[in-house]
């Protein structure tokens, strides 16, 4: 099993640092990103006060059980739910081991550990196929053609890939008129249209060969961008493609065309975040309401679809305001983005706004949208999650024994 994970290790002793280097060279983790810090459990706590936690966090603690208890409580306050934590300690005690596992810790290993032992521990965390980490799916769709949905999808994806180094894959599902390749000035080896036309061939190896790397943490799957004859898009083919992509990156951004079909409805239903982009006019309001009403009962407990008003203030005298949208839809727009030619200028240069105009006021708005859609997120992992309440209860029960 080849795992694509974000892994961070915080050793205290050089032996564990060498073990982490050994795991990094293991072929099973060839697609994983492994970062090595220092300072052990205390160092991890300090680091993740200001940074997002990875899918797997390996921490070493050489203190006694009292120190371990205290620092784990602090770690739980900065750890994103779903992060698998592996603790390497010095206490060879079955009771301690069981208590840690009952709290949701992924595994407890008594140091020193070998690369094979640590690799096996990580692999066990994801041995169940249903436990394999799945990336967060973010889908953009416009209420009408030309409202700027694709531009916002591209720029938001770029923002999500920076500066923390989050791996992002962008998929352009507008087979006829997609602009992903133009937006990033890249040429596709093979397009998403070709993949979907032969769904039986879709697998992780093929996708890995087809993806185009635009930047260190940003990969693209462009559309053909041509009005050729394509077979009807099959829901199962799209589902298979996106499920595989979600195993390959913690964040997957999908740009959907402005049309309605079963496969488009399926993507909007399965996405963790669905973003509806509308122009500030009556047709935009009507179509936004239709989409929001349709998705309200079909997203199975996920976040309601978010509304973004784009190209605001282009026609100030005739446009509808954000308040008009809020009153009609009973939902406050997540963001109102003014019309600005900087978007067209950046597109003509094959660049993102944040790259061509770093100090432009729109950069902050795009960053805010990215943060809204994926706050401190590193892909849901499985089996168990941190529980601060359970940890606090455990510490309370043990408090009389701590002097």
VEXDREN-2710 file (C-alpha; in Angstrom, 1 decimal):
% VEXDREN-2710
k/r/px/py/pz
1/UNK/0.0/0.0/0.0
2/UNK/1.5/3.3/-1.1
3/UNK/0.2/6.1/1.2
4/UNK/0.0/9.8/0.3
5/UNK/0.1/11.5/3.6
6/UNK/1.3/14.7/5.3
7/UNK/3.5/13.5/8.2
8/UNK/5.5/15.5/10.7
9/UNK/7.8/14.2/13.4
10/UNK/9.1/16.0/16.5
11/UNK/11.9/13.9/18.0
12/UNK/13.9/14.7/21.1
13/UNK/16.7/12.3/20.6
14/UNK/18.8/11.9/17.4
15/UNK/17.8/8.2/17.2
16/UNK/14.1/9.0/16.4
17/UNK/15.3/11.7/13.8
18/UNK/17.3/8.9/12.1
19/UNK/14.2/6.6/12.2
20/UNK/12.1/9.3/10.6
21/UNK/14.7/9.6/7.8
22/UNK/14.4/5.9/7.3
23/UNK/10.6/6.1/6.9
24/UNK/11.1/8.9/4.4
25/UNK/13.2/6.5/2.3
26/UNK/10.6/3.8/2.5
27/UNK/8.9/3.1/-0.9
28/UNK/5.5/2.9/0.8
29/UNK/5.8/6.6/1.7
30/UNK/7.2/7.7/-1.7
31/UNK/4.1/10.0/-2.2
32/UNK/4.0/11.2/1.3
33/UNK/5.5/14.5/2.6
34/UNK/7.5/14.0/5.7
35/UNK/8.8/16.9/7.7
36/UNK/11.1/16.6/10.7
37/UNK/11.1/19.3/13.4
38/UNK/12.6/19.1/16.9
39/UNK/11.8/19.6/20.5
40/UNK/9.6/16.6/21.0
41/UNK/6.0/16.9/22.2
42/UNK/6.7/20.4/23.7
43/UNK/8.2/21.5/20.3
44/UNK/5.1/20.3/18.5
45/UNK/2.8/22.2/20.8
46/UNK/4.6/25.4/20.2
47/UNK/4.8/24.9/16.4
48/UNK/1.1/24.1/16.0
49/UNK/-0.1/27.1/17.9
50/UNK/0.3/28.9/14.6
51/UNK/0.4/26.1/12.0
52/UNK/-2.1/23.5/10.8
53/UNK/-1.4/20.0/12.0
54/UNK/-0.6/17.2/9.5
55/UNK/-2.5/14.0/8.9
56/UNK/0.0/12.1/11.0
57/UNK/1.9/13.7/13.9
58/UNK/4.7/11.7/15.6
59/UNK/5.9/13.2/18.9
60/UNK/8.5/12.0/21.4
61/UNK/8.3/12.6/25.1
62/UNK/11.1/11.6/27.5
63/UNK/9.4/12.9/30.6
64/UNK/7.4/10.9/33.2
65/UNK/3.7/10.2/33.0
66/UNK/2.8/13.5/34.7
67/UNK/4.7/15.5/32.0
68/UNK/3.1/13.4/29.3
69/UNK/-0.4/14.0/30.6
70/UNK/0.1/17.8/30.8
71/UNK/1.6/18.1/27.4
72/UNK/-1.0/15.9/25.7
73/UNK/-3.7/18.2/27.1
74/UNK/-1.9/21.2/25.6
75/UNK/-1.5/19.4/22.3
76/UNK/-5.2/18.5/22.1
77/UNK/-6.0/22.3/22.2
78/UNK/-4.0/23.0/19.0
79/UNK/-4.5/19.7/17.2
80/UNK/-7.0/19.7/14.3
81/UNK/-9.7/17.0/14.8
82/UNK/-8.8/13.9/12.8
83/UNK/-5.0/14.2/13.1
84/UNK/-3.5/10.8/14.0
85/UNK/-1.0/11.2/16.8
86/UNK/1.7/8.6/17.4
87/UNK/3.6/9.0/20.7
88/UNK/7.1/7.7/21.2
89/UNK/7.9/7.5/25.0
90/UNK/10.0/5.7/27.5
91/UNK/7.3/4.1/29.7
92/UNK/6.8/0.5/29.0
93/UNK/3.5/0.2/30.7
94/UNK/0.4/-1.5/29.3
95/UNK/-1.9/0.7/31.5
96/UNK/-0.5/3.8/30.0
97/UNK/-0.8/2.4/26.5
98/UNK/-4.4/1.5/27.0
99/UNK/-5.2/4.9/28.4
100/UNK/-3.7/6.7/25.5
101/UNK/-5.5/4.6/22.9
102/UNK/-8.8/5.2/24.7
103/UNK/-8.3/8.9/24.3
104/UNK/-8.0/8.6/20.6
105/UNK/-4.2/8.6/20.3
106/UNK/-3.3/6.6/17.1
107/UNK/-0.5/4.5/18.7
108/UNK/2.1/4.5/21.5
109/UNK/5.5/3.1/20.9
110/UNK/8.3/2.6/23.4
111/UNK/11.6/4.1/22.2
112/UNK/13.9/3.5/20.6
113/UNK/12.0/2.5/17.5
114/UNK/13.2/1.3/14.1
115/UNK/12.0/2.6/10.8
116/UNK/10.2/-0.6/10.1
117/UNK/8.3/-0.4/13.4
118/UNK/7.3/3.2/12.9
119/UNK/6.3/2.6/9.2
120/UNK/4.2/-0.4/10.3
121/UNK/2.5/1.7/13.0
122/UNK/1.6/4.4/10.5
123/UNK/0.4/1.8/8.0
124/UNK/-1.8/0.2/10.6
125/UNK/-3.6/3.5/11.2
126/UNK/-4.9/3.3/7.6
127/UNK/-5.1/-0.4/7.1
128/UNK/-8.9/-0.2/6.7
129/UNK/-9.7/1.2/3.2
130/UNK/-12.5/3.3/4.7
131/UNK/-9.9/4.8/7.1
132/UNK/-7.7/6.1/4.3
133/UNK/-7.5/9.9/4.4
134/UNK/-9.7/11.7/2.0
135/UNK/-9.1/15.2/0.8
136/UNK/-11.6/18.0/1.3
137/UNK/-13.6/18.6/-1.9
138/UNK/-14.5/22.2/-2.8
139/UNK/-16.8/22.7/-5.8
140/UNK/-17.4/26.0/-7.6
141/UNK/-20.3/26.7/-9.9
142/UNK/-21.7/29.9/-11.5
143/UNK/-25.3/30.9/-11.6
144/UNK/-24.7/32.0/-15.2
145/UNK/-21.8/31.9/-17.7
146/UNK/-19.4/34.7/-17.3
147/UNK/-19.9/35.5/-13.6
148/UNK/-16.3/34.6/-12.8
149/UNK/-16.8/31.2/-11.1
150/UNK/-13.7/29.7/-12.8
151/UNK/-11.5/32.7/-12.0
152/UNK/-12.5/32.5/-8.3
153/UNK/-11.9/28.7/-8.3
154/UNK/-8.4/29.1/-9.7
155/UNK/-7.4/31.9/-7.5
156/UNK/-8.8/30.3/-4.4
157/UNK/-7.0/27.1/-5.1
158/UNK/-3.8/29.0/-5.5
159/UNK/-4.4/30.7/-2.2
160/UNK/-5.0/27.4/-0.5
161/UNK/-1.7/26.0/-1.7
162/UNK/0.1/28.9/0.0
163/UNK/1.9/29.7/2.3
164/UNK/1.6/26.6/4.5
165/UNK/2.4/24.2/1.6
166/UNK/-1.0/22.5/1.5
167/UNK/-1.1/20.2/-1.5
168/UNK/-4.0/21.2/-3.8
169/UNK/-5.4/19.6/-7.0
170/UNK/-7.6/21.7/-9.3
171/UNK/-9.9/19.9/-11.7
172/UNK/-11.6/21.7/-14.7
173/UNK/-14.8/19.9/-15.5
174/UNK/-15.9/22.4/-18.1
175/UNK/-15.0/20.1/-21.0
176/UNK/-16.0/22.5/-23.8
177/UNK/-14.9/25.9/-22.5
178/UNK/-12.6/25.3/-19.5
179/UNK/-9.8/27.8/-18.9
180/UNK/-7.6/26.1/-16.3
181/UNK/-4.7/25.6/-18.7
182/UNK/-4.9/29.2/-19.9
183/UNK/-5.2/30.6/-16.3
184/UNK/-1.9/28.9/-15.3
185/UNK/-0.2/29.0/-18.7
186/UNK/0.3/25.2/-18.8
187/UNK/-0.3/22.6/-21.5
188/UNK/-2.0/19.3/-20.5
189/UNK/-0.4/16.0/-21.4
190/UNK/-3.9/14.5/-21.3
191/UNK/-7.2/16.2/-20.4
192/UNK/-9.9/15.3/-17.9
193/UNK/-12.2/14.8/-20.9
194/UNK/-10.0/11.9/-22.2
195/UNK/-10.0/10.3/-18.7
196/UNK/-13.8/10.5/-18.4
197/UNK/-14.3/9.1/-21.9
198/UNK/-12.5/5.9/-20.8
199/UNK/-13.5/5.4/-17.1
200/UNK/-12.3/1.8/-17.0
201/UNK/-8.8/3.1/-17.4
202/UNK/-8.9/5.6/-14.5
203/UNK/-6.5/4.6/-11.7
204/UNK/-4.1/6.4/-9.4
205/UNK/-1.1/5.7/-11.6
206/UNK/-2.7/7.1/-14.7
207/UNK/-3.9/10.2/-12.9
208/UNK/-0.4/10.7/-11.4
209/UNK/1.0/10.8/-15.0
210/UNK/-1.7/13.1/-16.3
211/UNK/-1.6/15.8/-13.6
212/UNK/0.3/18.9/-14.5
213/UNK/2.3/20.5/-11.7
214/UNK/1.9/24.3/-11.8
215/UNK/3.8/25.0/-8.5
216/UNK/5.4/23.1/-5.7
217/UNK/2.0/22.3/-4.0
218/UNK/-0.4/22.9/-6.8
219/UNK/-1.3/20.3/-9.5
220/UNK/-3.8/20.7/-12.3
221/UNK/-6.1/18.5/-14.3
222/UNK/-7.2/20.8/-17.2
223/UNK/-10.1/20.3/-19.6
224/UNK/-9.9/19.9/-23.4
225/UNK/-11.2/23.5/-23.8
226/UNK/-12.7/22.6/-27.1
227/UNK/-16.1/21.8/-28.5
228/UNK/-15.2/18.3/-29.7
229/UNK/-17.6/15.4/-29.5
230/UNK/-17.4/13.9/-26.1
231/UNK/-19.5/11.0/-24.8
232/UNK/-22.1/11.9/-22.1
233/UNK/-20.4/12.3/-18.7
234/UNK/-21.2/9.4/-16.4
235/UNK/-21.8/10.0/-12.7
236/UNK/-19.8/6.9/-11.7
237/UNK/-16.8/8.0/-13.8
238/UNK/-16.8/11.4/-12.1
239/UNK/-17.2/9.8/-8.7
240/UNK/-14.3/7.4/-9.4
241/UNK/-12.1/10.2/-10.6
242/UNK/-12.8/12.5/-7.6
243/UNK/-12.5/9.7/-5.0
244/UNK/-9.0/8.9/-6.4
245/UNK/-8.0/12.5/-6.4
246/UNK/-9.1/12.9/-2.8
247/UNK/-6.7/10.1/-1.9
248/UNK/-3.9/12.1/-3.6
249/UNK/-4.2/15.5/-2.0
250/UNK/-5.8/17.0/1.1
251/UNK/-7.6/19.6/-0.9
252/UNK/-9.3/19.1/-4.3
253/UNK/-10.9/22.1/-6.0
254/UNK/-13.4/21.5/-8.8
255/UNK/-14.6/24.0/-11.4
256/UNK/-18.0/23.1/-12.7
257/UNK/-19.6/24.3/-15.9
258/UNK/-22.8/26.3/-15.9
259/UNK/-25.3/23.6/-16.8
260/UNK/-27.4/21.1/-14.9
261/UNK/-26.9/17.4/-15.1
262/UNK/-27.0/14.4/-12.7
263/UNK/-23.2/14.3/-12.5
264/UNK/-23.0/18.0/-11.6
265/UNK/-25.6/17.6/-8.9
266/UNK/-23.7/14.7/-7.6
267/UNK/-20.4/16.7/-7.3
268/UNK/-22.2/19.5/-5.5
269/UNK/-23.9/17.0/-3.1
270/UNK/-20.7/15.2/-2.2
271/UNK/-18.4/18.3/-1.8
272/UNK/-17.6/19.4/1.7
273/UNK/-17.9/23.0/0.4
274/UNK/-20.2/24.1/-2.5
275/UNK/-19.6/27.6/-3.7
276/UNK/-22.2/29.4/-5.9
277/UNK/-20.9/32.4/-7.7
278/UNK/-23.5/35.0/-8.8
279/UNK/-23.5/38.4/-10.5
280/UNK/-25.5/41.1/-8.6
281/UNK/-28.5/41.1/-10.9
282/UNK/-32.0/39.6/-11.0
283/UNK/-31.1/36.6/-13.2
284/UNK/-28.2/35.8/-10.8
285/UNK/-30.6/36.1/-7.8
286/UNK/-33.1/33.8/-9.4
287/UNK/-30.6/31.1/-10.3
288/UNK/-28.8/31.4/-7.0
289/UNK/-32.1/30.7/-5.2
290/UNK/-32.8/27.8/-7.5
291/UNK/-29.4/26.2/-6.7
292/UNK/-29.6/26.9/-3.0
293/UNK/-33.1/25.5/-2.7
294/UNK/-32.2/22.4/-4.7
295/UNK/-29.0/21.7/-2.6
296/UNK/-30.6/22.5/0.8
297/UNK/-32.1/19.0/1.1
298/UNK/-29.5/17.1/-0.8
299/UNK/-26.2/17.8/1.0
300/UNK/-26.8/15.3/3.8
301/UNK/-25.8/17.4/6.8
302/UNK/-22.8/19.2/5.2
303/UNK/-22.3/22.9/5.3
304/UNK/-25.0/24.8/3.3
305/UNK/-23.8/25.9/-0.1
306/UNK/-22.1/29.3/0.2
307/UNK/-23.0/32.3/-2.0
308/UNK/-20.3/34.7/-3.4
309/UNK/-21.4/37.8/-5.3
310/UNK/-18.8/38.6/-7.9
311/UNK/-18.3/41.7/-10.2
312/UNK/-20.1/43.9/-7.8
313/UNK/-20.2/47.7/-8.4
314/UNK/-19.8/47.3/-12.1
315/UNK/-23.3/48.9/-12.6
316/UNK/-23.9/50.6/-9.3
317/UNK/-27.2/52.2/-10.3
318/UNK/-28.9/49.0/-11.5
319/UNK/-27.3/46.2/-9.5
320/UNK/-28.8/44.4/-6.6
321/UNK/-27.1/44.8/-3.2
322/UNK/-25.9/42.1/-0.9
323/UNK/-28.7/43.0/1.4
324/UNK/-31.2/42.4/-1.5
325/UNK/-29.7/38.9/-1.9
326/UNK/-29.8/38.2/1.8
327/UNK/-33.5/39.3/2.2
328/UNK/-34.6/37.2/-0.8
329/UNK/-32.5/34.1/0.0
330/UNK/-32.6/34.2/3.8
331/UNK/-28.8/33.7/3.6
332/UNK/-26.0/36.2/3.9
333/UNK/-23.5/36.1/1.1
334/UNK/-20.2/34.8/2.2
335/UNK/-18.3/37.4/0.2
336/UNK/-18.9/40.3/-2.1
337/UNK/-16.1/40.8/-4.6
338/UNK/-16.0/44.1/-6.6
339/UNK/-15.4/44.2/-10.3
340/UNK/-11.7/44.8/-11.1
341/UNK/-9.8/44.5/-14.3
342/UNK/-6.9/42.9/-12.4
343/UNK/-8.6/39.5/-12.9
344/UNK/-8.5/39.9/-16.7
345/UNK/-5.0/41.2/-16.6
346/UNK/-3.7/38.3/-14.6
347/UNK/-5.6/35.8/-16.8
348/UNK/-4.0/37.3/-19.9
349/UNK/-0.6/36.7/-18.3
350/UNK/-1.4/33.2/-17.2
351/UNK/-0.9/34.1/-13.6
352/UNK/-3.0/34.4/-10.4
353/UNK/-3.9/37.8/-8.9
354/UNK/-1.9/37.0/-5.7
355/UNK/1.2/36.5/-7.8
356/UNK/0.9/39.5/-10.2
357/UNK/-0.5/42.0/-7.7
358/UNK/0.6/40.9/-4.2
359/UNK/-0.4/44.1/-2.5
360/UNK/-3.8/44.4/-4.3
361/UNK/-6.8/44.7/-1.9
362/UNK/-8.4/41.7/-3.6
363/UNK/-5.7/39.4/-2.4
364/UNK/-7.0/39.8/1.2
365/UNK/-10.5/38.9/0.1
366/UNK/-9.4/35.8/-1.8
367/UNK/-7.3/34.7/1.2
368/UNK/-10.4/35.2/3.4
369/UNK/-12.4/33.0/1.0
370/UNK/-9.7/30.3/1.1
371/UNK/-9.7/30.4/4.9
372/UNK/-13.5/30.1/5.0
373/UNK/-13.5/27.0/2.8
374/UNK/-10.6/25.2/4.4
375/UNK/-9.8/26.5/7.8
376/UNK/-6.6/24.9/9.2
377/UNK/-7.5/21.8/7.3
378/UNK/-5.4/18.7/6.5
379/UNK/-7.9/16.2/5.2
380/UNK/-10.1/14.0/7.3
381/UNK/-8.3/11.0/8.7
382/UNK/-10.0/8.0/10.3
383/UNK/-10.5/5.6/13.1
384/UNK/-10.5/8.0/16.0
385/UNK/-10.2/11.7/16.8
386/UNK/-8.9/13.8/19.6
387/UNK/-11.4/14.6/22.3
388/UNK/-10.5/17.4/24.6
389/UNK/-13.5/16.5/26.9
390/UNK/-12.3/12.9/27.3
391/UNK/-8.7/14.0/27.9
392/UNK/-9.9/16.5/30.5
393/UNK/-11.9/13.8/32.2
394/UNK/-8.9/11.5/32.3
395/UNK/-6.7/14.2/33.8
396/UNK/-9.3/14.9/36.4
397/UNK/-9.6/11.3/37.5
398/UNK/-5.8/11.1/37.8
399/UNK/-5.4/14.4/39.6
400/UNK/-5.3/13.0/43.1
401/UNK/-2.3/10.9/42.1
402/UNK/-0.3/13.8/40.8
403/UNK/1.8/15.6/43.4
END
